[in-house]
Amino acid sequence: MTQQSSRYDSTRRAWEQIWDSASVAIELEAVQYTRSIKTIERYLPYLPHDDVILEAGSGLSAVVITLRRMGYNVVGMDYAVNALYISREFDETLPLFAGDVHALPHADHSIGAYLSFGVLEHFEHGMQPALREAYRVLKPGGTLVLTIPYPNIVHRLVQWRRRGTQSTLTDDDFYESTYTKDALVENVTAVGFEIKIVVPTSHSFTWWGLGGPFRGKGYYETSALAEALGNLTRIVLPWAFNFTTLLVAQKTPTQRV
């Protein structure tokens, strides 16, 4: 297991506070937003129907529930234990367990797919330790699906206004970073994965970040204006207004030492 900074535990505690004030039902509604459905549709063809799929960092289990309803054998894991209790209160049959993405309780080459949605940007030591662990537990040919925040034009504007000198959002308690397309691909391939797709997503949510007329009434809901501008920028400026990069990769059939 990788050496952890003090901010590792404080970030975990921050997530516990976030989940304490959240709702599984509302998270499930958000999964049905247009931007979320489009992302799911992009990675769904790569998921196995006949093997175990692990979501490492499942939070309130909205993705676990959604994919299980589609017939996929998905199990969830999170290091914020209260998120698991809240999820179980919603559905006591959910297969969930507490764990750390840097030390998975799985045998080598034992699962069919590994999902990571908005998780790996929260480690000050970077994403490679967790990626190596994902590579270890995946079967040969197994699938990695991850999303990661991108330093889009709005993010850069906010950073400039804050006079930031790095593409990293931090405070004393909570750590979050962004990755360019090249940096993300470099990290993933360095572990041994073969890239299948790398695509920009959720352009409407980049506009949501500007507030005001771009925000709908619901939980992280985008307005009709944000949706319209998101559809436009997805075509004409796909990376400049990319909110979250979706990457799908495959573990090589030949094992690395």
Backbone as JSON, one array per atom type, in Angstrom:
{
  "sequence": "MTQQSSRYDSTRRAWEQIWDSASVAIELEAVQYTRSIKTIERYLPYLPHDDVILEAGSGLSAVVITLRRMGYNVVGMDYAVNALYISREFDETLPLFAGDVHALPHADHSIGAYLSFGVLEHFEHGMQPALREAYRVLKPGGTLVLTIPYPNIVHRLVQWRRRGTQSTLTDDDFYESTYTKDALVENVTAVGFEIKIVVPTSHSFTWWGLGGPFRGKGYYETSALAEALGNLTRIVLPWAFNFTTLLVAQKTPTQRV",
  "N": [[0.84, -1.2, 0.0], [0.47, 2.23, -0.78], [2.32, 5.0, 0.59], [0.59, 7.27, 2.63], [-0.52, 10.64, 2.65], [-1.19, 13.21, 5.12], [-3.42, 14.46, 4.24], [-4.84, 12.53, 2.97], [-6.45, 11.08, 4.82], [-7.98, 13.23, 5.76], [-9.34, 13.97, 3.48], [-10.9, 11.69, 3.11], [-12.52, 11.91, 5.41], [-13.83, 14.24, 4.74], [-15.37, 13.34, 2.59], [-17.06, 11.62, 3.97], [-18.59, 13.45, 5.39], [-19.82, 14.73, 3.25], [-21.39, 12.62, 2.18], [-23.07, 12.15, 4.34], [-24.87, 14.21, 4.18], [-26.21, 13.72, 1.88], [-28.36, 11.92, -0.48], [-29.47, 8.72, -1.43], [-31.61, 8.34, -3.2], [-31.73, 10.82, -4.51], [-29.21, 10.87, -5.68], [-29.56, 8.79, -7.47], [-31.43, 9.92, -9.17], [-29.82, 11.86, -10.35], [-28.11, 10.27, -11.84], [-29.68, 9.71, -13.95], [-29.7, 11.98, -15.45], [-29.2, 13.65, -18.59], [-26.48, 13.98, -19.33], [-25.21, 12.07, -17.77], [-26.37, 9.66, -18.61], [-25.48, 9.59, -21.27], [-22.75, 9.22, -20.86], [-22.71, 6.71, -19.6], [-23.69, 5.17, -21.7], [-21.52, 5.24, -23.41], [-19.51, 3.66, -22.2], [-20.73, 1.26, -21.61], [-20.78, -0.85, -23.61], [-18.33, -2.1, -23.19], [-18.37, -3.54, -20.89], [-18.41, -6.65, -19.1], [-20.94, -9.18, -19.25], [-21.01, -11.49, -17.85], [-19.36, -11.63, -15.63], [-17.68, -10.56, -12.59], [-17.95, -7.18, -11.65], [-16.27, -4.5, -10.31], [-16.97, -1.54, -8.6], [-14.86, 0.77, -7.54], [-14.85, 2.9, -5.07], [-17.54, 3.66, -4.61], [-19.35, 5.33, -3.34], [-22.59, 6.52, -2.66], [-23.68, 4.46, -4.06], [-25.12, 4.75, -6.45], [-24.41, 4.22, -9.13], [-23.79, 1.51, -8.93], [-26.33, 0.46, -8.25], [-27.79, 1.25, -10.53], [-26.48, -0.11, -12.68], [-26.75, -2.75, -11.84], [-29.49, -3.04, -12.02], [-29.63, -3.17, -14.72], [-28.73, -5.64, -15.2], [-26.08, -6.3, -14.74], [-23.36, -7.72, -12.9], [-22.44, -6.12, -10.43], [-20.4, -4.99, -7.81], [-19.89, -2.92, -4.94], [-17.47, -0.7, -3.44], [-16.09, 1.3, -0.87], [-14.14, 3.76, 0.9], [-15.27, 5.45, 2.65], [-17.11, 4.66, 5.14], [-19.64, 5.27, 6.1], [-21.1, 5.86, 3.84], [-21.63, 3.38, 2.8], [-23.33, 2.28, 4.74], [-25.52, 4.01, 4.49], [-26.28, 3.43, 1.88], [-27.02, 0.75, 2.17], [-29.22, 1.03, 3.81], [-31.01, 1.99, 2.0], [-31.17, -0.13, 0.2], [-30.97, -3.21, 1.28], [-29.9, -5.45, 0.13], [-27.72, -4.9, -1.42], [-24.48, -5.63, -2.68], [-21.88, -4.71, -0.97], [-18.78, -3.39, 0.32], [-16.34, -2.29, 2.71], [-13.3, -0.69, 1.93], [-9.98, -0.05, 0.57], [-8.75, 1.56, -2.27], [-6.11, 1.19, -2.78], [-5.35, -1.18, -1.71], [-6.77, -3.73, -2.45], [-9.1, -6.28, -1.51], [-8.9, -8.6, -3.17], [-8.03, -11.45, -5.12], [-5.21, -11.89, -7.33], [-5.83, -11.29, -10.77], [-8.72, -11.67, -10.85], [-11.2, -10.37, -11.29], [-13.65, -9.06, -13.63], [-14.07, -6.44, -14.55], [-13.25, -3.05, -13.73], [-14.37, -0.23, -12.21], [-14.11, 3.29, -11.92], [-15.14, 6.23, -10.88], [-14.64, 9.51, -10.77], [-12.73, 9.38, -8.68], [-9.88, 8.87, -8.56], [-8.64, 11.31, -8.72], [-8.39, 12.33, -6.23], [-6.16, 11.79, -4.71], [-3.24, 12.74, -3.27], [-0.78, 11.67, -3.76], [-0.98, 10.85, -6.34], [-2.35, 8.93, -9.16], [-1.27, 6.48, -9.93], [-0.53, 4.39, -8.0], [-3.08, 3.31, -7.23], [-4.0, 2.54, -9.76], [-2.18, 0.54, -10.4], [-2.95, -1.4, -8.58], [-5.53, -1.91, -9.49], [-4.89, -3.03, -11.96], [-3.64, -5.33, -11.08], [-5.73, -6.92, -9.96], [-7.51, -7.32, -12.03], [-8.66, -9.59, -14.54], [-6.78, -11.1, -17.25], [-7.24, -9.25, -20.17], [-9.28, -7.91, -18.96], [-11.43, -5.09, -18.13], [-10.87, -1.63, -17.64], [-12.58, 1.17, -16.51], [-12.74, 4.57, -16.25], [-13.39, 7.86, -14.97], [-12.29, 11.22, -14.95], [-11.63, 14.5, -13.73], [-11.19, 17.28, -15.97], [-8.91, 19.9, -16.87], [-10.59, 22.24, -17.85], [-11.7, 25.13, -19.8], [-13.26, 26.78, -18.17], [-12.55, 25.92, -15.63], [-9.85, 26.69, -15.69], [-10.16, 29.43, -15.83], [-11.3, 29.97, -13.34], [-9.18, 29.16, -11.73], [-7.27, 31.02, -12.52], [-8.44, 33.35, -11.59], [-8.23, 32.87, -8.93], [-5.62, 33.11, -8.74], [-4.06, 30.9, -8.94], [-1.32, 28.65, -9.47], [-1.13, 26.11, -10.36], [-2.82, 23.27, -11.84], [-4.54, 22.31, -9.84], [-6.97, 21.77, -7.4], [-7.16, 22.56, -4.12], [-7.59, 22.45, -0.56], [-7.2, 22.9, 2.98], [-8.26, 20.54, 3.93], [-9.4, 18.93, 1.94], [-8.61, 17.18, -1.0], [-8.23, 17.57, -4.48], [-7.64, 17.02, -7.9], [-6.91, 17.78, -11.38], [-6.64, 16.3, -14.66], [-4.95, 16.46, -17.72], [-5.65, 15.25, -21.04], [-3.38, 13.97, -22.14], [-1.79, 13.54, -19.86], [-3.41, 11.83, -18.39], [-3.61, 9.55, -20.08], [-0.91, 8.85, -20.16], [-0.42, 8.09, -17.48], [-2.12, 5.84, -17.23], [-1.28, 4.04, -19.25], [1.31, 3.63, -18.43], [1.13, 1.82, -16.39], [0.44, -0.46, -17.67], [-1.89, -0.86, -19.1], [-3.9, -1.08, -22.07], [-5.15, 1.35, -24.16], [-8.53, 1.92, -25.01], [-10.67, 3.79, -25.54], [-10.68, 7.36, -25.29], [-12.44, 9.97, -24.27], [-14.03, 13.21, -24.28], [-16.49, 14.4, -21.95], [-19.73, 15.41, -20.59], [-20.16, 18.19, -21.14], [-22.1, 20.13, -20.71], [-22.09, 20.4, -17.97], [-19.79, 21.76, -17.45], [-20.55, 24.33, -18.13], [-22.44, 24.65, -16.13], [-20.81, 25.18, -13.98], [-20.4, 27.88, -14.09], [-22.52, 28.99, -12.87], [-25.62, 30.75, -11.96], [-27.73, 31.36, -14.72], [-27.13, 28.94, -15.84], [-27.68, 26.86, -14.24], [-29.92, 24.35, -13.16], [-32.92, 23.57, -11.26], [-32.71, 21.27, -9.8], [-30.66, 18.77, -8.09], [-27.41, 19.38, -8.72], [-28.22, 19.89, -11.3], [-28.33, 20.79, -14.71], [-29.27, 23.68, -16.6], [-31.63, 24.36, -19.32], [-30.35, 26.09, -21.04], [-27.63, 25.61, -20.46], [-27.5, 22.98, -21.32], [-27.97, 23.29, -24.06], [-25.76, 24.87, -24.84], [-23.8, 23.13, -24.06], [-24.17, 20.99, -25.86], [-23.43, 22.3, -28.19], [-20.71, 23.1, -27.71], [-19.62, 20.61, -27.35], [-19.36, 19.75, -29.91], [-17.95, 21.77, -31.36], [-15.87, 22.68, -29.71], [-14.65, 20.43, -28.23], [-12.69, 19.55, -26.3], [-11.86, 21.85, -24.96], [-14.09, 22.55, -23.47], [-14.57, 20.3, -22.05], [-15.74, 18.54, -19.29], [-15.41, 16.16, -17.81], [-13.19, 13.56, -18.4], [-13.64, 10.53, -20.02], [-12.26, 7.39, -19.86], [-11.54, 4.27, -21.26], [-9.94, 1.23, -20.87], [-7.9, -1.71, -21.37], [-6.71, -4.61, -19.73], [-3.67, -6.1, -20.57], [-3.36, -9.2, -22.33], [-1.01, -10.7, -21.86], [0.77, -11.22, -18.93], [2.21, -8.77, -16.82], [5.23, -8.43, -14.95]],
  "CA": [[0.0, 0.0, 0.0], [1.27, 3.43, -0.9], [2.39, 5.89, 1.74], [-0.48, 8.24, 2.57], [-0.29, 11.94, 3.27], [-2.2, 13.53, 6.12], [-4.63, 14.89, 3.55], [-5.57, 11.33, 2.56], [-7.5, 10.85, 5.81], [-8.88, 14.38, 5.84], [-10.21, 13.88, 2.31], [-11.89, 10.65, 3.42], [-13.49, 12.47, 6.37], [-14.65, 15.2, 4.01], [-16.36, 12.56, 1.85], [-18.06, 11.14, 4.93], [-19.5, 14.58, 5.64], [-20.6, 14.93, 2.03], [-22.4, 11.57, 2.07], [-24.05, 12.3, 5.42], [-25.88, 15.21, 3.79], [-26.71, 13.36, 0.55], [-29.46, 10.97, -0.53], [-29.37, 7.73, -2.5], [-32.66, 8.59, -4.19], [-31.35, 11.98, -5.32], [-28.07, 10.45, -6.5], [-30.11, 7.98, -8.56], [-32.01, 10.86, -10.12], [-28.74, 12.5, -11.08], [-27.58, 9.3, -12.8], [-30.57, 9.72, -15.1], [-29.53, 13.19, -16.24], [-28.75, 13.36, -19.96], [-25.01, 13.86, -19.41], [-24.83, 10.8, -17.14], [-26.8, 8.57, -19.49], [-24.58, 9.56, -22.43], [-21.48, 8.63, -20.42], [-22.94, 5.27, -19.41], [-23.84, 4.54, -23.01], [-20.22, 5.13, -24.05], [-18.67, 2.59, -21.66], [-21.5, 0.03, -21.41], [-20.39, -1.97, -24.5], [-17.07, -2.71, -22.78], [-18.55, -4.27, -19.63], [-18.8, -8.07, -19.25], [-22.24, -9.57, -18.69], [-20.9, -12.77, -17.14], [-18.23, -11.6, -14.7], [-17.8, -9.58, -11.52], [-17.51, -5.82, -11.92], [-16.06, -3.76, -9.07], [-16.86, -0.09, -8.59], [-13.97, 1.11, -6.45], [-15.21, 4.26, -4.73], [-18.94, 3.64, -5.07], [-20.17, 6.36, -2.7], [-23.94, 6.09, -2.29], [-24.03, 3.26, -4.85], [-26.06, 5.04, -7.54], [-23.99, 3.48, -10.33], [-23.96, 0.09, -8.62], [-27.75, 0.15, -8.37], [-28.22, 1.43, -11.92], [-25.96, -1.19, -13.52], [-27.35, -4.02, -11.41], [-30.82, -3.07, -12.61], [-29.44, -3.52, -16.14], [-28.34, -7.04, -15.27], [-24.65, -6.49, -14.54], [-22.97, -8.18, -11.57], [-21.58, -5.06, -9.91], [-20.25, -4.85, -6.36], [-19.37, -1.6, -4.61], [-16.51, -0.56, -2.35], [-15.73, 2.68, -0.57], [-13.43, 3.92, 2.16], [-16.18, 6.2, 3.52], [-17.98, 3.57, 5.58], [-21.03, 5.72, 6.27], [-21.76, 5.78, 2.54], [-22.1, 2.0, 2.65], [-24.49, 2.13, 5.61], [-26.63, 4.75, 3.89], [-26.69, 2.65, 0.71], [-27.7, -0.46, 2.63], [-30.53, 1.44, 4.3], [-31.84, 2.13, 0.81], [-31.35, -1.48, -0.35], [-30.14, -4.07, 2.13], [-29.33, -6.56, -0.65], [-26.59, -4.46, -2.22], [-23.19, -6.23, -2.33], [-20.97, -3.6, -0.7], [-17.82, -3.64, 1.38], [-15.39, -1.21, 2.98], [-11.96, -1.02, 1.47], [-9.1, 0.99, 0.06], [-8.37, 1.26, -3.66], [-4.68, 0.88, -2.84], [-5.13, -2.52, -1.14], [-8.04, -4.41, -2.69], [-9.15, -7.64, -0.95], [-9.18, -9.52, -4.26], [-6.88, -12.19, -5.63], [-4.7, -11.49, -8.64], [-6.54, -11.75, -11.97], [-9.94, -12.29, -10.34], [-12.44, -9.68, -11.63], [-13.78, -8.8, -15.06], [-14.01, -5.01, -14.88], [-12.97, -2.16, -12.61], [-14.95, 1.09, -12.47], [-13.63, 4.35, -11.04], [-15.8, 7.45, -11.33], [-14.35, 10.65, -9.93], [-12.05, 8.89, -7.47], [-8.42, 8.9, -8.57], [-8.13, 12.68, -8.63], [-8.4, 12.76, -4.83], [-4.98, 11.29, -4.0], [-2.11, 13.66, -3.41], [0.36, 10.9, -4.28], [-1.23, 10.52, -7.73], [-3.27, 7.83, -9.44], [-0.64, 5.23, -10.34], [-0.65, 3.28, -7.03], [-4.4, 2.69, -7.36], [-4.08, 1.89, -11.06], [-1.42, -0.73, -10.34], [-3.78, -2.35, -7.85], [-6.59, -2.29, -10.41], [-4.28, -3.93, -12.95], [-3.36, -6.6, -10.42], [-6.93, -7.74, -9.69], [-8.25, -7.6, -13.26], [-8.27, -10.74, -15.35], [-6.23, -10.74, -18.56], [-8.31, -8.77, -21.03], [-10.28, -7.21, -18.17], [-11.69, -3.71, -18.53], [-10.8, -0.49, -16.74], [-13.38, 2.33, -16.91], [-12.59, 5.63, -15.25], [-13.6, 9.25, -15.33], [-11.39, 12.11, -14.22], [-11.86, 15.91, -14.12], [-10.3, 17.86, -16.96], [-8.7, 21.33, -16.64], [-11.25, 22.92, -18.96], [-11.54, 26.58, -19.88], [-13.89, 27.4, -16.99], [-11.67, 25.59, -14.51], [-8.66, 27.53, -15.79], [-10.57, 30.79, -15.49], [-11.44, 30.01, -11.88], [-7.84, 29.1, -11.16], [-6.62, 32.31, -12.77], [-9.03, 34.32, -10.67], [-7.68, 32.56, -7.6], [-4.18, 33.28, -8.88], [-3.41, 29.59, -8.78], [-0.22, 28.39, -10.39], [-1.19, 24.71, -10.76], [-4.16, 22.81, -12.18], [-4.97, 21.5, -8.71], [-7.84, 22.42, -6.44], [-6.9, 22.0, -2.81], [-7.68, 23.26, 0.64], [-6.5, 22.23, 4.07], [-8.88, 19.27, 4.27], [-9.9, 18.16, 0.8], [-7.7, 17.22, -2.14], [-8.79, 17.23, -5.78], [-6.79, 17.47, -8.99], [-7.41, 17.54, -12.72], [-5.65, 15.69, -15.53], [-5.1, 16.63, -19.15], [-5.78, 13.98, -21.76], [-2.06, 13.33, -22.26], [-1.34, 13.09, -18.54], [-4.23, 10.68, -18.03], [-3.17, 8.41, -20.89], [0.44, 8.47, -19.72], [-0.54, 7.36, -16.22], [-2.79, 4.56, -17.42], [-0.44, 3.15, -20.05], [2.53, 3.31, -17.68], [0.83, 0.66, -15.55], [0.36, -1.63, -18.55], [-3.17, -0.94, -19.79], [-4.04, -0.69, -23.47], [-6.26, 2.3, -24.26], [-9.58, 1.65, -25.98], [-11.22, 5.09, -25.9], [-10.5, 8.5, -24.38], [-13.38, 10.93, -24.84], [-14.53, 14.27, -23.38], [-17.92, 14.23, -21.64], [-20.4, 16.3, -19.64], [-19.87, 19.58, -21.48], [-23.11, 21.02, -20.1], [-21.75, 20.64, -16.57], [-18.78, 22.82, -17.45], [-21.31, 25.58, -18.08], [-23.05, 24.7, -14.79], [-19.83, 25.75, -13.08], [-20.47, 29.35, -14.12], [-23.63, 29.4, -12.0], [-26.7, 31.57, -12.51], [-28.67, 30.81, -15.69], [-26.68, 27.64, -16.32], [-28.03, 25.85, -13.25], [-31.31, 24.0, -13.0], [-33.43, 23.59, -9.88], [-32.4, 20.03, -9.12], [-29.34, 18.46, -7.54], [-26.41, 19.47, -9.77], [-28.93, 19.84, -12.58], [-28.02, 21.86, -15.65], [-30.43, 24.32, -17.22], [-31.77, 24.15, -20.77], [-29.3, 26.88, -21.68], [-26.38, 24.88, -20.31], [-27.58, 21.8, -22.18], [-27.81, 23.74, -25.45], [-24.36, 25.26, -25.03], [-23.01, 21.91, -23.94], [-24.25, 20.27, -27.13], [-22.65, 23.06, -29.17], [-19.27, 23.02, -27.43], [-19.2, 19.22, -27.54], [-19.05, 19.59, -31.33], [-16.98, 22.73, -31.89], [-14.73, 22.81, -28.8], [-14.89, 19.28, -27.35], [-11.77, 19.43, -25.18], [-11.82, 23.1, -24.2], [-15.22, 22.58, -22.54], [-14.72, 18.98, -21.45], [-15.75, 18.55, -17.83], [-14.87, 14.9, -17.3], [-12.68, 12.65, -19.42], [-13.94, 9.1, -19.87], [-11.24, 6.52, -20.43], [-11.73, 2.83, -21.17], [-8.71, 0.53, -21.22], [-7.94, -3.15, -21.2], [-5.49, -5.26, -19.24], [-3.07, -6.89, -21.63], [-3.45, -10.66, -22.1], [0.25, -11.18, -21.31], [0.95, -10.66, -17.6], [3.43, -8.04, -16.51], [5.84, -8.79, -13.66]],
  "C": [[0.88, 1.25, 0.0], [1.25, 4.26, 0.37], [1.35, 7.0, 1.58], [-0.07, 9.53, 3.24], [-1.38, 12.18, 4.3], [-3.51, 13.93, 5.46], [-5.44, 13.7, 3.01], [-6.74, 11.07, 3.52], [-8.47, 12.02, 5.9], [-9.82, 14.41, 4.64], [-11.28, 12.82, 2.52], [-12.94, 11.18, 4.38], [-14.4, 13.49, 5.68], [-15.73, 14.48, 3.2], [-17.44, 12.02, 2.78], [-19.07, 12.24, 5.25], [-20.39, 14.85, 4.43], [-21.72, 13.9, 1.94], [-23.44, 11.66, 3.16], [-25.17, 13.26, 5.05], [-26.5, 14.91, 2.43], [-27.78, 12.28, 0.66], [-29.26, 10.01, -1.69], [-30.39, 8.01, -3.6], [-32.29, 9.76, -5.1], [-30.15, 11.66, -6.2], [-28.55, 9.62, -7.69], [-30.78, 8.86, -9.61], [-30.94, 11.5, -10.98], [-28.12, 11.57, -12.12], [-28.43, 9.27, -14.06], [-30.5, 11.02, -15.9], [-28.93, 12.82, -17.61], [-27.24, 13.14, -20.02], [-24.54, 12.53, -18.82], [-25.19, 9.62, -18.04], [-25.87, 8.46, -20.7], [-23.23, 8.94, -22.06], [-21.62, 7.13, -20.24], [-23.02, 4.56, -20.75], [-22.5, 4.36, -23.72], [-19.4, 3.95, -23.51], [-19.4, 1.26, -21.53], [-21.07, -1.11, -22.34], [-19.13, -2.7, -24.07], [-17.2, -3.56, -21.51], [-18.96, -5.72, -19.87], [-20.15, -8.34, -18.61], [-22.11, -10.77, -17.76], [-19.73, -12.79, -16.16], [-18.46, -10.51, -13.66], [-17.21, -8.24, -11.95], [-17.41, -5.1, -10.59], [-16.11, -2.27, -9.34], [-16.07, 0.3, -7.35], [-14.12, 2.59, -6.14], [-16.66, 4.5, -5.13], [-19.83, 4.66, -4.4], [-21.52, 5.83, -2.27], [-24.52, 5.07, -3.26], [-24.99, 3.52, -5.99], [-25.69, 4.28, -8.81], [-24.14, 1.98, -10.12], [-25.42, -0.32, -8.82], [-28.21, 0.21, -9.82], [-27.75, 0.27, -12.8], [-26.51, -2.55, -13.12], [-28.77, -4.14, -11.96], [-30.78, -3.42, -14.09], [-28.98, -4.95, -16.31], [-26.87, -7.32, -15.08], [-24.36, -6.87, -13.08], [-21.95, -7.22, -10.96], [-21.58, -5.09, -8.39], [-19.6, -3.49, -6.1], [-18.44, -1.62, -3.42], [-16.24, 0.92, -2.13], [-14.98, 2.73, 0.75], [-14.2, 4.82, 3.12], [-17.29, 5.24, 3.96], [-19.43, 4.03, 5.71], [-21.8, 5.68, 4.96], [-22.33, 4.39, 2.3], [-23.33, 1.75, 3.51], [-25.72, 2.81, 5.02], [-27.18, 3.99, 2.68], [-27.48, 1.41, 1.12], [-29.08, -0.13, 3.23], [-31.52, 1.59, 3.15], [-32.17, 0.76, 0.22], [-30.41, -2.42, 0.38], [-29.49, -5.22, 1.37], [-28.09, -6.17, -1.44], [-25.29, -5.11, -1.76], [-22.13, -5.13, -2.2], [-19.97, -4.0, 0.37], [-16.9, -2.43, 1.52], [-14.01, -1.64, 2.53], [-11.24, 0.17, 0.9], [-8.67, 0.62, -1.35], [-6.9, 0.91, -3.81], [-4.36, -0.49, -2.27], [-6.43, -3.3, -1.25], [-8.0, -5.84, -2.13], [-9.52, -8.68, -2.01], [-7.88, -10.22, -4.66], [-6.42, -11.61, -6.96], [-5.6, -12.06, -9.74], [-7.9, -12.37, -11.64], [-11.25, -11.59, -10.73], [-12.44, -9.28, -13.11], [-13.67, -7.35, -15.46], [-13.87, -4.2, -13.6], [-13.47, -0.78, -13.0], [-14.45, 2.1, -11.44], [-14.17, 5.68, -11.56], [-15.53, 8.6, -10.36], [-13.69, 10.29, -8.62], [-10.56, 9.21, -7.48], [-7.82, 10.29, -8.53], [-7.98, 13.15, -7.18], [-7.2, 12.27, -4.03], [-3.78, 12.16, -4.31], [-0.89, 12.96, -3.99], [0.14, 10.46, -5.73], [-2.07, 9.26, -7.9], [-2.58, 6.48, -9.69], [-0.7, 4.11, -9.29], [-1.99, 2.56, -7.11], [-4.56, 1.98, -8.69], [-3.32, 0.57, -11.08], [-2.23, -1.8, -9.61], [-4.95, -2.81, -8.71], [-6.07, -3.29, -11.44], [-4.06, -5.32, -12.33], [-4.6, -7.48, -10.34], [-7.72, -8.06, -10.96], [-7.73, -8.87, -13.94], [-7.59, -10.26, -16.63], [-7.36, -10.38, -19.53], [-9.4, -8.03, -20.29], [-10.31, -5.72, -18.49], [-11.56, -2.73, -17.37], [-11.66, 0.63, -17.32], [-13.19, 3.39, -15.85], [-12.96, 6.98, -15.84], [-12.75, 10.11, -14.41], [-11.65, 13.55, -14.65], [-10.77, 16.43, -15.05], [-10.12, 19.35, -16.68], [-9.27, 22.16, -17.8], [-11.13, 24.44, -18.83], [-12.14, 27.29, -18.68], [-13.04, 27.14, -15.76], [-10.44, 26.49, -14.52], [-8.98, 28.99, -15.45], [-10.69, 30.96, -13.99], [-10.07, 30.01, -11.22], [-7.09, 30.42, -11.35], [-7.15, 33.37, -11.82], [-8.52, 34.1, -9.25], [-6.17, 32.73, -7.57], [-3.43, 32.0, -8.59], [-2.32, 29.43, -9.81], [-0.2, 26.95, -10.87], [-2.64, 24.37, -11.1], [-4.69, 21.88, -11.1], [-5.81, 22.33, -7.77], [-7.61, 21.78, -5.09], [-7.35, 22.97, -1.74], [-7.04, 22.46, 1.75], [-7.02, 20.82, 4.32], [-9.16, 18.36, 3.08], [-8.96, 18.32, -0.39], [-8.43, 16.8, -3.41], [-7.88, 17.8, -6.86], [-7.5, 17.27, -10.32], [-6.27, 16.96, -13.56], [-5.96, 16.05, -16.98], [-5.24, 15.26, -19.79], [-4.44, 13.25, -21.82], [-1.58, 12.78, -20.93], [-2.12, 11.85, -18.1], [-3.78, 9.43, -18.78], [-1.8, 7.93, -20.45], [0.4, 7.67, -18.43], [-1.11, 5.96, -16.41], [-1.91, 3.58, -18.2], [0.84, 2.76, -19.32], [2.34, 2.09, -16.8], [0.74, -0.61, -16.39], [-0.93, -1.76, -19.32], [-3.05, -0.51, -21.25], [-5.29, 0.17, -23.61], [-7.24, 1.86, -25.35], [-10.22, 2.96, -26.46], [-10.82, 6.12, -24.85], [-11.36, 9.61, -24.97], [-13.78, 11.99, -23.81], [-16.02, 14.09, -23.16], [-18.42, 15.4, -20.78], [-20.12, 17.78, -19.88], [-20.86, 20.55, -20.86], [-22.75, 21.35, -18.66], [-20.59, 21.62, -16.43], [-19.46, 24.17, -17.37], [-22.0, 25.75, -16.73], [-22.1, 25.38, -13.8], [-19.81, 27.27, -13.07], [-21.65, 29.88, -13.31], [-24.76, 30.1, -12.74], [-27.59, 30.84, -13.48], [-28.3, 29.42, -16.21], [-27.06, 26.5, -15.36], [-29.54, 25.63, -13.18], [-31.71, 23.99, -11.53], [-33.02, 22.36, -9.09], [-30.96, 19.91, -8.66], [-28.3, 18.38, -8.66], [-27.03, 19.38, -11.18], [-28.55, 21.04, -13.44], [-29.3, 22.41, -16.26], [-30.51, 23.98, -18.7], [-30.7, 24.91, -21.54], [-27.96, 26.16, -21.62], [-26.36, 23.64, -21.21], [-27.35, 22.18, -23.64], [-26.36, 24.11, -25.74], [-23.43, 24.06, -24.91], [-23.01, 21.1, -25.22], [-23.42, 20.97, -28.2], [-21.16, 22.89, -28.95], [-18.75, 21.59, -27.55], [-18.78, 18.98, -28.98], [-17.9, 20.49, -31.76], [-15.74, 22.89, -31.02], [-14.77, 21.67, -27.78], [-13.96, 19.18, -26.15], [-11.71, 20.71, -24.35], [-12.93, 23.16, -23.16], [-15.53, 21.19, -21.96], [-14.73, 19.1, -19.93], [-15.06, 17.31, -17.27], [-14.41, 14.02, -18.45], [-13.06, 11.22, -19.05], [-12.86, 8.31, -20.59], [-11.63, 5.07, -20.21], [-10.45, 2.17, -21.65], [-8.85, -0.95, -20.9], [-6.61, -3.65, -20.66], [-4.94, -6.17, -20.35], [-3.17, -8.37, -21.31], [-2.19, -11.25, -21.5], [0.52, -10.47, -19.99], [2.28, -9.92, -17.49], [3.94, -8.47, -15.12], [5.88, -7.56, -12.79]]
}
